Amino acid sequence: MLQEQRQYLIQLIERLSAGNAVLALTPAEVAQQLHEWTGIPVEQIMAD
């Protein structure tokens, strides 16, 4: 479940980033934002 949510959020942010340079984020920035929203450790978010 968590993996699916993480993948959905990453894809959503990637799609938004593709359409708007201001929203272009690195994977690390995406992970940090997800950490801030969810409280999940960044290391866990970045782990595949």
C-alpha positions in Angstrom: 0.0 0.0 0.0 2.7 2.5 1.0 4.7 1.6 -2.1 1.7 2.2 -4.3 1.1 5.6 -2.7 4.7 6.6 -2.9 4.8 5.6 -6.6 1.6 7.5 -7.3 2.9 10.7 -5.6 6.3 10.5 -7.4 4.5 10.1 -10.8 2.2 13.0 -10.0 5.0 15.3 -9.1 7.0 14.2 -12.2 4.0 15.0 -14.4 3.6 18.4 -12.7 7.3 19.1 -13.0 7.3 18.2 -16.7 4.6 20.9 -17.3 6.1 23.6 -15.2 9.9 24.3 -14.8 9.2 26.0 -11.4 8.0 22.7 -10.1 10.9 20.7 -11.5 12.3 18.8 -8.6 15.1 16.3 -8.1 14.3 12.9 -6.7 15.9 14.0 -3.4 13.7 17.0 -3.3 10.6 14.9 -4.0 11.7 12.5 -1.2 12.2 15.5 1.2 8.7 16.9 0.4 7.1 13.4 0.8 8.9 13.2 4.2 7.5 16.5 5.3 4.0 15.5 4.2 4.0 12.0 5.6 6.7 11.8 8.3 8.2 8.8 6.5 12.0 8.9 6.7 13.7 10.1 3.6 15.9 7.0 3.5 12.8 4.8 3.4 11.2 6.9 0.6 14.4 6.8 -1.5 14.9 3.0 -1.0 13.6 0.9 -3.9 
